[in-house]
């Protein structure tokens, strides 16, 4: 991490609305993680996509992921069940990621070699 992650948490905490949260997150996250692509997806009460913002990820990927990927995403399922961040290597047995339905039909087409997901839980 290039700098203290405290500034990322502060930016998230200082968002006054749900609509403001994605831009605050996107502006800060690149300073802390050495990633080529990142984004924030806010889900509604029914776990449907409400708001998103991404960097280095095409809208076509987001649309495809929403159409066919999210329902079979083992990393997202892990995060939702355990309220903890995860990488595909933590969730799937060794060597199974590139054989998975999600990788074969969604991620590989957009050159997404790996996925890591973390959750932010909102208390209303």
C-alpha positions as semicolon CSV with decimal commas, in nm:
position;residue;x (nm);y (nm);z (nm)
1;X;0,000;0,000;0,000
2;X;0,133;0,335;-0,103
3;X;-0,018;0,529;0,187
4;X;-0,224;0,480;0,498
5;X;-0,552;0,309;0,420
6;X;-0,708;0,534;0,682
7;X;-0,769;0,799;0,412
8;X;-0,974;0,547;0,210
9;X;-1,192;0,463;0,509
10;X;-1,226;0,834;0,587
11;X;-1,337;0,909;0,231
12;X;-1,598;0,634;0,251
13;X;-1,719;0,748;0,593
14;X;-1,747;1,110;0,477
15;X;-1,979;1,030;0,187
16;X;-2,303;1,202;0,280
17;X;-2,520;1,009;0,035
18;X;-2,523;0,671;-0,132
19;X;-2,481;0,849;-0,465
20;X;-2,163;1,023;-0,341
21;X;-2,000;0,704;-0,211
22;X;-1,881;0,559;-0,546
23;X;-1,689;0,870;-0,651
24;X;-1,520;0,900;-0,310
25;X;-1,420;0,534;-0,323
26;X;-1,296;0,547;-0,684
27;X;-1,089;0,859;-0,617
28;X;-0,908;0,703;-0,319
29;X;-0,872;0,331;-0,391
30;X;-0,599;0,356;-0,655
31;X;-0,364;0,509;-0,399
32;X;-0,378;0,197;-0,183
33;X;-0,391;-0,108;-0,408
34;X;-0,176;-0,199;-0,707
35;X;-0,460;-0,303;-0,937
36;X;-0,538;-0,236;-1,301
37;X;-0,915;-0,247;-1,262
38;X;-1,144;-0,168;-0,975
39;X;-1,495;-0,067;-0,904
40;X;-1,770;-0,028;-0,653
41;X;-2,107;-0,193;-0,684
42;X;-2,387;-0,090;-0,451
43;X;-2,668;-0,340;-0,422
44;X;-3,024;-0,267;-0,325
45;X;-3,222;-0,452;-0,056
46;X;-3,290;-0,732;-0,305
47;X;-2,918;-0,770;-0,395
48;X;-2,972;-0,610;-0,735
49;X;-2,727;-0,359;-0,878
50;X;-2,835;-0,010;-0,772
51;X;-2,527;0,206;-0,842
52;X;-2,182;0,129;-0,981
53;X;-1,863;0,304;-1,082
54;X;-1,559;0,136;-1,235
55;X;-1,209;0,215;-1,358
56;X;-1,043;0,003;-1,626
57;X;-1,357;-0,207;-1,665
58;X;-1,586;-0,168;-1,962
59;X;-1,959;-0,118;-1,935
60;X;-1,988;-0,428;-2,155
61;X;-1,819;-0,636;-1,884
62;X;-2,046;-0,493;-1,614
63;X;-2,350;-0,572;-1,826
64;X;-2,230;-0,926;-1,897
65;X;-2,143;-0,986;-1,534
66;X;-2,489;-0,870;-1,430
67;X;-2,655;-1,087;-1,696
68;X;-2,466;-1,412;-1,646
69;X;-2,185;-1,374;-1,395
70;X;-2,310;-1,250;-1,062
71;X;-2,544;-1,542;-0,997
72;X;-2,257;-1,791;-1,037
73;X;-1,978;-1,586;-0,878
74;X;-1,831;-1,798;-0,597
75;X;-1,621;-1,509;-0,464
76;X;-1,922;-1,281;-0,429
77;X;-2,117;-1,562;-0,261
78;X;-1,832;-1,607;-0,012
79;X;-1,825;-1,233;0,063
80;X;-2,201;-1,213;0,112
81;X;-2,204;-1,519;0,339
82;X;-1,893;-1,438;0,543
83;X;-1,878;-1,056;0,535
84;X;-1,508;-1,082;0,455
85;X;-1,304;-0,995;0,143
86;X;-1,192;-1,283;-0,076
87;X;-0,985;-1,371;-0,381
88;X;-1,075;-1,654;-0,615
89;X;-0,772;-1,854;-0,497
90;X;-0,913;-1,850;-0,143
91;X;-1,257;-1,966;-0,247
92;X;-1,193;-2,223;-0,520
93;X;-0,968;-2,529;-0,508
94;X;-0,626;-2,479;-0,667
95;X;-0,646;-2,463;-1,046
96;X;-1,024;-2,446;-1,073
97;X;-1,064;-2,071;-1,135
98;X;-0,982;-2,080;-1,506
99;X;-1,208;-2,383;-1,547
100;X;-1,500;-2,212;-1,374
101;X;-1,814;-2,104;-1,555
102;X;-1,762;-1,742;-1,443
103;X;-1,408;-1,724;-1,580
104;X;-1,485;-1,908;-1,905
105;X;-1,802;-1,716;-1,997
106;X;-1,743;-1,377;-1,845
107;X;-1,401;-1,282;-1,709
108;X;-1,174;-1,431;-1,977
109;X;-1,345;-1,239;-2,257
110;X;-1,250;-0,914;-2,087
111;X;-0,899;-1,018;-1,981
112;X;-0,983;-1,042;-1,612
113;X;-0,730;-1,296;-1,489
114;X;-0,821;-1,269;-1,121
115;X;-1,100;-1,133;-0,906
116;X;-1,107;-1,005;-0,553
117;X;-1,420;-0,884;-0,384
118;X;-1,482;-0,713;-0,054
119;X;-1,802;-0,606;0,106
120;X;-1,911;-0,287;0,274
121;X;-2,208;-0,346;0,498
122;X;-2,447;-0,058;0,549
123;X;-2,632;0,000;0,872
124;X;-2,944;0,200;0,792
